[in-house]
Structures are given as structure tokens and as C-alpha cells.
Amino acid sequence: MLKIAVITVSDRAFLGEYEDLSGPRIVAIISQSNLNAQVTMTIVPDEKKKISAAIIENLGKDYIITTGGTGISPRDITPDVTREICDKEIPGIAETLRCESYKETQFAVFSRGYCGIKDNTIIINFPGSVKAVSMCTELLLPVLEHGIKMLHGGKH
């Protein structure tokens, strides 16, 4: 069984100013898939210490998927925090998500989402919109089990 943590990064959702729809959408897609996974979810503000703490708290899970804070606005720092924590980069995931997202919206060129590894956990940054997380989750579902198998020394 895969263990997956979903972390929504949003000041307004954290403060209860609006309902987080992206995090629950990721959880719903995974839960409705054939993937055998246990998924947890949390919300943190766009603050370096809070994002870092949430990621570190979930290390040991197979995947940490963040949603939000991947753009170019001054408070969008999720990829920067993720990059600082990770030991290795997995550029193919971030590149694929951007490339596929661009097919839906030209504004995907401004996405700075990152993907990397810390210990035995793969950390992936998704954009914050419901449409984007839906597409990104669907894109990654078929490769999640294989990624963890490879991370643990499995063969292709």
C-alpha cells in the first residue's frame, strides 16, 4: 500500500477564507482509482517554515504531493522550499506536468513546480487550481507504484 501525503499550500485556505478544493480533489482521484493507497491531507500557509515542517513531518511516506505556491507571485515559494529539502531532483515529472499543462493553458509556462527525492520519499509540486491538480494526478497515477519500486532498488 502506498502512503501519500497531500499538502495544500495556501494562505487563504489555511485562514479559512475559502474552501480548499485542490487538496480534496487529489485525494478523491487517488481514492477512486485502482491504486492501493492511504492518503492524508493538510493545509499550510505560504510560509517557508510551515511548508518545510509539513514536508519534513511527512517524510517516510512514499509520496508527498503539494498543491499551490508554484507560480511567480512573491509568496509562491513551494518549489524553493521543496528544492532545499530534496537530495535528488526528478526533472522528468516536473517537465511532463508543465508540458501537459501547457496543452490546456499557455500560462503553464509560469509554473515552477519541482519534483525530487528526500530519503525514501518522492516530493511532487502541483499547481493550485482544481483543473490542474485533476490533470496532474491523473497523469501520475499510472507511474506511482513503479516510481517507489525503483526508489527502493527494484528493476525495470
Residue frames as a rotation matrix with the C-alpha (Angstrom) as fourth column:
MET 1
0.579 0.815 0.000 0.00
0.815 -0.579 0.000 0.00
0.000 0.000 -1.000 0.00
LEU 2
-0.345 -0.661 0.666 1.36
0.618 -0.694 -0.369 3.39
0.707 0.285 0.648 -0.98
LYS 3
0.188 0.324 -0.927 1.38
0.884 -0.466 0.016 6.09
-0.427 -0.823 -0.374 1.66
ILE 4
-0.341 -0.195 0.920 0.71
0.735 -0.665 0.131 9.53
0.586 0.720 0.370 0.21
ALA 5
-0.186 0.251 -0.950 0.55
0.717 -0.627 -0.306 12.91
-0.672 -0.738 -0.063 1.93
VAL 6
0.037 0.269 0.962 -1.23
0.816 -0.564 0.126 15.81
0.577 0.781 -0.241 0.21
ILE 7
-0.303 -0.211 -0.929 -0.23
0.760 -0.642 -0.102 19.27
-0.575 -0.737 0.355 1.40
THR 8
0.483 0.483 0.730 -2.19
0.783 -0.612 -0.113 22.31
0.392 0.626 -0.674 0.25
VAL 9
-0.536 -0.683 -0.497 -0.14
0.792 -0.610 -0.015 25.50
-0.293 -0.402 0.868 0.40
SER 10
-0.183 0.566 0.804 -2.46
0.529 -0.632 0.566 28.50
0.828 0.529 -0.184 0.60
ASP 11
-0.984 -0.152 0.089 -2.69
0.027 -0.628 -0.777 31.44
0.174 -0.763 0.623 2.95
ARG 12
-0.471 0.871 0.142 -6.41
-0.834 -0.492 0.252 31.92
0.289 0.000 0.957 2.33
ALA 13
0.254 0.550 -0.796 -7.37
-0.198 0.835 0.514 28.25
0.947 0.027 0.321 2.67
PHE 14
-0.520 -0.531 -0.669 -5.28
0.560 0.379 -0.737 28.00
0.644 -0.758 0.101 5.83
LEU 15
-0.988 0.137 0.072 -7.11
-0.151 -0.742 -0.653 31.01
-0.036 -0.656 0.754 7.29
GLY 16
-0.497 0.850 0.173 -10.49
0.679 0.506 -0.532 29.60
-0.540 -0.147 -0.829 6.25
GLU 17
-0.436 0.300 -0.848 -11.18
-0.396 -0.911 -0.118 32.46
-0.808 0.285 0.516 3.84
TYR 18
0.198 0.569 -0.799 -12.06
-0.972 0.218 -0.085 29.94
0.126 0.793 0.596 1.17
GLU 19
0.701 0.176 0.691 -12.52
-0.357 0.925 0.127 26.22
-0.617 -0.336 0.711 0.95
ASP 20
-0.464 -0.874 -0.141 -9.57
-0.693 0.259 0.673 24.18
-0.552 0.410 -0.726 -0.26
LEU 21
0.694 0.718 -0.058 -10.81
-0.570 0.498 -0.654 22.27
-0.440 0.487 0.754 -3.31
SER 22
0.327 -0.643 -0.693 -7.48
-0.798 0.206 -0.567 21.19
0.507 0.738 -0.446 -4.80
GLY 23
-0.671 -0.604 0.430 -6.21
-0.741 0.537 -0.402 19.01
0.012 -0.589 -0.808 -1.95
PRO 24
-0.126 0.702 0.701 -9.51
-0.417 0.604 -0.679 17.14
-0.900 -0.378 0.216 -1.62
ARG 25
0.709 0.365 -0.604 -9.62
-0.685 0.153 -0.712 16.69
-0.167 0.918 0.359 -5.41
ILE 26
-0.229 -0.867 -0.443 -6.24
-0.828 0.413 -0.379 14.95
0.511 0.280 -0.813 -5.39
VAL 27
-0.732 -0.005 0.681 -7.38
-0.530 0.633 -0.565 12.72
-0.429 -0.774 -0.466 -2.52
ALA 28
0.292 0.942 0.163 -10.65
-0.531 0.302 -0.792 11.89
-0.795 0.144 0.589 -4.32
ILE 29
0.523 -0.135 -0.842 -8.93
-0.812 0.223 -0.540 10.94
0.260 0.966 0.007 -7.60
ILE 30
-0.595 -0.794 -0.127 -6.44
-0.689 0.585 -0.428 8.68
0.414 -0.167 -0.895 -5.81
SER 31
-0.601 0.414 0.684 -9.17
-0.491 0.483 -0.725 7.14
-0.630 -0.772 -0.087 -3.64
GLN 32
0.489 0.869 -0.072 -11.37
-0.538 0.236 -0.809 6.42
-0.687 0.434 0.583 -6.66
SER 33
0.132 -0.532 -0.836 -8.51
-0.940 0.201 -0.276 4.86
0.315 0.822 -0.474 -8.63
ASN 34
0.834 0.092 -0.543 -7.30
-0.046 0.994 0.098 1.28
0.549 -0.057 0.834 -8.58
LEU 35
-0.195 -0.966 0.168 -4.21
-0.218 -0.125 -0.968 2.41
0.956 -0.225 -0.187 -6.68
ASN 36
0.526 0.265 -0.808 -3.87
0.666 0.463 0.585 0.81
0.529 -0.846 0.067 -3.27
ALA 37
-0.498 -0.717 0.488 -3.06
0.333 -0.678 -0.656 3.93
0.800 -0.165 0.576 -1.27
GLN 38
0.277 0.450 -0.849 -3.56
0.957 -0.213 0.199 5.54
-0.091 -0.867 -0.490 2.10
VAL 39
-0.262 -0.307 0.915 -3.82
0.568 -0.816 -0.112 9.32
0.781 0.490 0.388 1.71
THR 40
0.043 0.225 -0.973 -3.61
0.907 -0.417 -0.057 12.06
-0.419 -0.881 -0.222 4.33
MET 41
0.108 0.074 0.991 -4.18
0.687 -0.727 -0.021 15.76
0.719 0.683 -0.129 3.80
THR 42
0.049 -0.102 -0.994 -3.15
0.851 -0.516 0.095 19.01
-0.522 -0.851 0.062 5.47
ILE 43
0.646 0.162 0.746 -3.23
0.556 -0.769 -0.314 22.74
0.523 0.618 -0.587 4.75
VAL 44
0.002 -0.681 -0.732 -0.40
0.869 -0.361 0.338 25.19
-0.494 -0.637 0.592 5.48
PRO 45
0.826 0.233 -0.513 0.11
0.033 -0.929 -0.369 28.88
-0.563 0.288 -0.775 4.72
ASP 46
0.755 -0.571 0.323 2.62
0.377 -0.025 -0.926 30.17
0.537 0.820 0.196 2.15
GLU 47
0.690 -0.567 0.450 5.36
-0.724 -0.546 0.422 30.40
0.006 -0.617 -0.787 4.77
LYS 48
0.027 -0.799 -0.601 8.74
-0.659 0.438 -0.612 28.73
0.751 0.413 -0.515 4.43
LYS 49
-0.760 -0.386 0.523 8.85
-0.649 0.398 -0.649 27.30
0.043 -0.832 -0.553 7.96
LYS 50
0.017 0.871 0.490 5.30
-0.683 0.368 -0.631 25.90
-0.731 -0.324 0.601 7.76
ILE 51
0.702 0.190 -0.686 5.80
-0.686 0.440 -0.580 24.34
0.191 0.878 0.439 4.32
SER 52
-0.251 -0.912 -0.323 9.14
-0.650 0.406 -0.642 22.86
0.717 0.049 -0.695 5.35
ALA 53
-0.651 0.038 0.758 7.72
-0.696 0.368 -0.616 21.49
-0.303 -0.929 -0.213 8.60
ALA 54
0.430 0.891 0.147 4.79
-0.701 0.432 -0.568 19.86
-0.569 0.141 0.810 6.80
ILE 55
0.543 -0.312 -0.780 7.08
-0.611 0.490 -0.621 18.21
0.576 0.814 0.076 4.27
ILE 56
-0.542 -0.838 0.057 9.56
-0.624 0.356 -0.696 17.03
0.563 -0.413 -0.716 6.92
GLU 57
-0.331 0.520 0.787 6.71
-0.802 0.285 -0.526 15.72
-0.498 -0.805 0.323 9.09
ASN 58
0.704 0.710 0.034 5.57
-0.548 0.573 -0.610 13.51
-0.453 0.410 0.792 6.19
LEU 59
-0.108 -0.801 -0.588 8.98
-0.925 0.298 -0.236 12.14
0.365 0.519 -0.773 5.19
GLY 60
-0.792 -0.121 0.598 8.85
-0.368 0.876 -0.311 8.37
-0.487 -0.467 -0.738 5.33
LYS 61
0.400 0.894 0.202 5.68
-0.125 0.272 -0.954 8.27
-0.908 0.356 0.220 3.28
ASP 62
0.005 -0.384 0.923 6.12
0.841 0.502 0.204 7.15
-0.541 0.775 0.325 -0.32
TYR 63
-0.348 -0.033 0.937 4.90
0.739 -0.625 0.252 10.40
0.578 0.780 0.242 -1.84
ILE 64
-0.237 0.356 -0.904 4.29
0.531 -0.732 -0.427 13.95
-0.813 -0.581 -0.015 -0.73
ILE 65
-0.307 0.236 0.922 2.20
0.873 -0.316 0.372 15.91
0.379 0.919 -0.109 -3.21
THR 66
-0.561 0.138 -0.816 1.92
0.398 -0.820 -0.412 19.62
-0.726 -0.555 0.405 -2.65
THR 67
-0.013 0.574 0.819 -0.64
0.961 -0.220 0.169 21.84
0.277 0.789 -0.549 -4.33
GLY 68
0.924 0.376 0.069 -0.27
0.359 -0.915 0.183 25.58
0.132 -0.144 -0.981 -4.59
GLY 69
0.716 -0.620 -0.322 2.53
-0.179 -0.609 0.773 28.11
-0.675 -0.495 -0.547 -4.42
THR 70
0.117 -0.691 0.713 4.21
0.704 0.564 0.431 27.08
-0.701 0.452 0.552 -7.68
GLY 71
0.742 0.265 0.616 3.75
0.652 -0.499 -0.571 30.30
0.156 0.825 -0.543 -9.64
ILE 72
-0.238 -0.890 0.389 5.74
0.777 -0.414 -0.475 33.51
0.584 0.189 0.790 -9.82
SER 73
0.635 0.460 0.620 3.94
-0.004 -0.801 0.599 35.71
0.772 -0.383 -0.507 -7.31
PRO 74
-0.079 -0.780 0.621 6.03
-0.700 -0.400 -0.592 36.93
0.710 -0.482 -0.514 -4.35
ARG 75
0.031 0.132 0.991 4.54
-0.942 0.337 -0.016 34.38
-0.336 -0.932 0.135 -1.92
ASP 76
0.922 0.260 -0.289 4.86
-0.360 0.849 -0.387 31.38
0.144 0.461 0.876 -4.28
ILE 77
0.042 -0.969 0.243 7.75
-0.994 -0.065 -0.091 29.56
0.104 -0.238 -0.966 -2.60
THR 78
0.752 0.328 0.572 6.71
-0.465 0.879 0.108 25.89
-0.467 -0.347 0.813 -2.55
PRO 79
0.887 -0.446 -0.119 9.25
0.197 0.598 -0.777 24.78
0.417 0.666 0.619 -5.20
ASP 80
0.153 -0.865 0.477 12.05
-0.513 -0.482 -0.710 26.69
0.845 -0.136 -0.517 -3.46
VAL 81
0.155 -0.011 0.988 11.32
-0.968 0.198 0.154 25.03
-0.197 -0.980 0.020 -0.12
THR 82
0.930 0.241 0.278 10.99
-0.185 0.960 -0.212 21.61
-0.317 0.146 0.937 -1.75
ARG 83
0.676 -0.732 -0.092 14.28
-0.014 0.112 -0.994 22.02
0.737 0.673 0.065 -3.62
GLU 84
-0.003 -0.688 0.726 16.08
-0.854 -0.376 -0.360 22.90
0.521 -0.621 -0.586 -0.36
ILE 85
0.351 0.235 0.906 14.80
-0.798 0.581 0.158 19.73
-0.490 -0.779 0.392 1.31
CYS 86
0.983 0.180 0.035 15.44
-0.133 0.833 -0.538 17.26
-0.126 0.524 0.843 -1.52
ASP 87
0.155 -0.955 0.254 18.70
-0.135 0.234 0.963 15.39
-0.979 -0.184 -0.093 -2.11
LYS 88
-0.801 -0.344 0.490 18.00
0.386 0.329 0.862 14.49
-0.457 0.880 -0.131 -5.75
GLU 89
-0.341 0.671 -0.658 15.89
-0.714 -0.640 -0.284 16.02
-0.612 0.373 0.697 -8.49
ILE 90
-0.397 0.320 0.860 13.46
0.628 0.778 0.000 14.13
-0.669 0.540 -0.510 -10.73
PRO 91
-0.718 0.056 -0.694 13.15
-0.322 -0.910 0.260 16.63
-0.618 0.410 0.671 -13.60
GLY 92
-0.948 0.318 -0.022 11.06
0.126 0.436 0.891 14.36
0.293 0.842 -0.454 -15.83
ILE 93
-0.286 0.892 -0.350 8.00
0.953 0.225 -0.205 14.60
-0.104 -0.392 -0.914 -13.61
ALA 94
-0.075 0.238 -0.968 8.02
0.284 -0.926 -0.249 18.41
-0.956 -0.293 0.002 -13.37
GLU 95
-0.834 -0.293 -0.467 8.78
-0.341 -0.392 0.854 18.71
-0.433 0.872 0.227 -17.09
THR 96
-0.819 0.568 0.083 5.94
0.495 0.626 0.603 16.37
0.291 0.535 -0.794 -18.02
LEU 97
-0.087 0.826 -0.556 3.44
0.897 -0.177 -0.404 18.16
-0.432 -0.535 -0.726 -15.80
ARG 98
-0.259 -0.071 -0.963 4.38
-0.097 -0.990 0.100 21.54
-0.961 0.119 0.250 -17.28
CYS 99
-0.965 -0.172 -0.198 4.31
-0.213 0.074 0.974 20.21
-0.153 0.982 -0.108 -20.85
GLU 100
-0.610 0.792 0.009 0.90
0.744 0.569 0.350 18.60
0.272 0.220 -0.937 -20.46
SER 101
-0.036 0.578 -0.815 -0.46
0.712 -0.558 -0.427 21.60
-0.701 -0.596 -0.392 -18.57
TYR 102
-0.669 -0.308 -0.677 0.65
-0.185 -0.813 0.552 23.87
-0.720 0.494 0.487 -21.40
LYS 103
-0.906 0.385 0.178 -1.70
0.336 0.396 0.855 21.95
0.259 0.834 -0.488 -23.71
GLU 104
-0.007 0.938 -0.347 -4.55
0.996 0.037 0.078 23.20
0.086 -0.345 -0.935 -21.50
THR 105
0.936 0.279 -0.214 -3.32
0.309 -0.943 0.123 26.74
-0.168 -0.181 -0.969 -20.80
GLN 106
0.449 -0.796 0.406 -0.45
0.367 -0.250 -0.896 28.79
0.815 0.552 0.180 -22.13
PHE 107
0.525 -0.201 0.827 0.04
-0.670 -0.697 0.256 30.19
0.525 -0.688 -0.501 -18.62
ALA 108
0.981 -0.190 -0.043 1.60
0.185 0.836 0.517 26.89
-0.063 -0.515 0.855 -17.56
VAL 109
0.339 -0.909 0.241 4.91
0.463 -0.062 -0.884 28.36
0.819 0.412 0.400 -18.72
PHE 110
0.026 -0.289 0.957 4.92
-0.604 -0.767 -0.215 30.28
0.797 -0.573 -0.194 -15.43
SER 111
0.950 0.310 0.036 4.69
-0.229 0.614 0.755 27.13
0.212 -0.726 0.655 -13.31
ARG 112
0.022 -0.989 0.149 7.81
-0.856 -0.096 -0.508 26.47
0.516 -0.116 -0.849 -11.26
GLY 113
0.843 0.405 0.353 6.74
-0.534 0.705 0.467 23.10
-0.060 -0.583 0.810 -9.88
TYR 114
-0.231 -0.971 -0.065 9.60
-0.926 0.240 -0.293 20.86
0.300 -0.007 -0.954 -8.73
CYS 115
0.902 0.412 -0.126 9.99
-0.345 0.866 0.363 17.16
0.259 -0.284 0.923 -8.05
GLY 116
-0.125 -0.992 -0.023 12.69
-0.723 0.107 -0.683 15.50
0.680 -0.068 -0.730 -6.03
ILE 117
0.464 0.149 -0.873 13.66
0.294 0.904 0.311 12.81
0.836 -0.401 0.375 -3.55
LYS 118
-0.093 -0.488 0.868 14.44
-0.882 -0.363 -0.299 13.07
0.461 -0.793 -0.397 0.14
ASP 119
-0.513 -0.186 0.838 15.43
-0.628 0.747 -0.219 9.77
-0.585 -0.638 -0.500 1.72
ASN 120
-0.892 0.234 0.386 12.76
0.384 0.843 0.377 7.30
-0.237 0.485 -0.842 0.52
THR 121
0.115 0.950 -0.290 10.09
0.538 -0.305 -0.786 9.89
-0.835 -0.066 -0.547 -0.25
ILE 122
-0.629 -0.178 0.757 9.27
0.759 -0.351 0.548 11.42
0.168 0.919 0.356 -3.63
ILE 123
-0.198 0.497 -0.845 8.02
0.440 -0.725 -0.530 15.01
-0.876 -0.476 -0.075 -3.33
ILE 124
-0.546 0.126 0.828 6.00
0.821 -0.115 0.559 16.49
0.165 0.985 -0.040 -6.19
ASN 125
-0.657 0.324 -0.681 4.73
0.057 -0.879 -0.474 20.06
-0.752 -0.350 0.559 -6.53
PHE 126
-0.262 0.677 0.688 1.40
0.964 0.144 0.225 20.53
0.053 0.721 -0.690 -8.31
PRO 127
-0.772 0.165 0.614 -0.16
-0.023 -0.972 0.233 23.90
0.635 0.166 0.754 -9.24
GLY 128
-0.940 0.340 0.037 -3.03
-0.078 -0.106 -0.991 25.10
-0.333 -0.934 0.126 -7.09
SER 129
-0.369 0.867 -0.335 -6.05
-0.929 -0.351 0.117 25.00
-0.016 0.354 0.935 -9.39
VAL 130
0.136 0.541 0.830 -8.59
-0.447 0.781 -0.436 22.19
-0.884 -0.312 0.347 -9.28
LYS 131
0.925 0.211 -0.315 -8.31
-0.366 0.279 -0.888 21.70
-0.100 0.937 0.335 -13.04
ALA 132
0.188 -0.950 -0.250 -4.51
-0.810 -0.005 -0.587 21.46
0.556 0.313 -0.770 -12.86
VAL 133
-0.478 -0.398 0.783 -4.40
-0.814 0.537 -0.223 19.04
-0.331 -0.744 -0.581 -9.93
SER 134
0.543 0.718 0.436 -7.01
-0.411 0.680 -0.607 16.84
-0.732 0.151 0.664 -11.58
MET 135
0.861 -0.247 -0.444 -4.92
-0.400 0.210 -0.892 16.56
0.314 0.946 0.082 -14.72
CYS 136
-0.095 -0.986 0.136 -1.62
-0.870 0.016 -0.493 16.14
0.484 -0.165 -0.859 -12.86
THR 137
-0.180 0.089 0.980 -2.99
-0.749 0.633 -0.195 13.44
-0.637 -0.769 -0.047 -10.57
GLU 138
0.815 0.545 0.197 -4.45
-0.264 0.653 -0.710 11.50
-0.516 0.527 0.676 -13.50
LEU 139
0.624 -0.651 -0.432 -1.13
-0.586 -0.024 -0.810 11.77
0.517 0.758 -0.397 -15.36
LEU 140
-0.319 -0.888 0.332 0.87
-0.874 0.140 -0.466 10.36
0.367 -0.439 -0.820 -12.46
LEU 141
0.431 0.572 0.698 -1.43
-0.819 0.572 0.037 7.60
-0.379 -0.587 0.715 -11.25
PRO 142
0.958 0.026 -0.285 -0.06
-0.174 0.844 -0.507 5.01
0.228 0.535 0.813 -13.72
VAL 143
0.250 -0.957 -0.149 3.56
0.017 0.159 -0.987 5.56
0.968 0.245 0.056 -12.64
LEU 144
0.395 -0.081 0.915 3.34
-0.828 -0.463 0.316 5.99
0.398 -0.883 -0.249 -8.86
GLU 145
0.911 -0.045 0.411 3.88
-0.198 0.826 0.528 2.35
-0.363 -0.562 0.743 -7.91
HIS 146
0.710 -0.676 0.198 6.76
0.591 0.418 -0.690 1.98
0.384 0.606 0.696 -10.39
GLY 147
0.342 -0.576 0.743 8.48
-0.299 -0.816 -0.495 5.09
0.891 -0.053 -0.451 -9.00
ILE 148
0.521 -0.108 0.847 8.53
-0.851 0.016 0.525 3.72
-0.070 -0.994 -0.083 -5.47
LYS 149
0.942 -0.204 0.266 9.66
0.215 0.977 -0.012 0.31
-0.258 0.069 0.964 -6.70
MET 150
0.511 -0.783 0.353 12.63
0.442 -0.113 -0.890 1.96
0.737 0.611 0.289 -8.46
LEU 151
0.371 -0.339 0.864 13.40
-0.650 -0.760 -0.019 4.16
0.663 -0.555 -0.502 -5.45
HIS 152
0.587 -0.077 0.806 13.73
-0.691 0.472 0.548 1.03
-0.422 -0.878 0.224 -3.34
GLY 153
-0.386 -0.919 0.075 16.10
-0.698 0.344 0.628 -0.64
-0.603 0.191 -0.774 -5.81
GLY 154
0.351 0.598 0.721 13.61
0.086 0.746 -0.661 -2.56
-0.932 0.294 0.211 -7.95
LYS 155
-0.739 -0.606 0.293 14.28
0.281 0.118 0.953 -3.44
-0.612 0.786 0.083 -11.54
HIS 156
-0.463 0.536 -0.706 12.57
-0.797 -0.601 0.067 -2.08
-0.388 0.593 0.705 -14.65
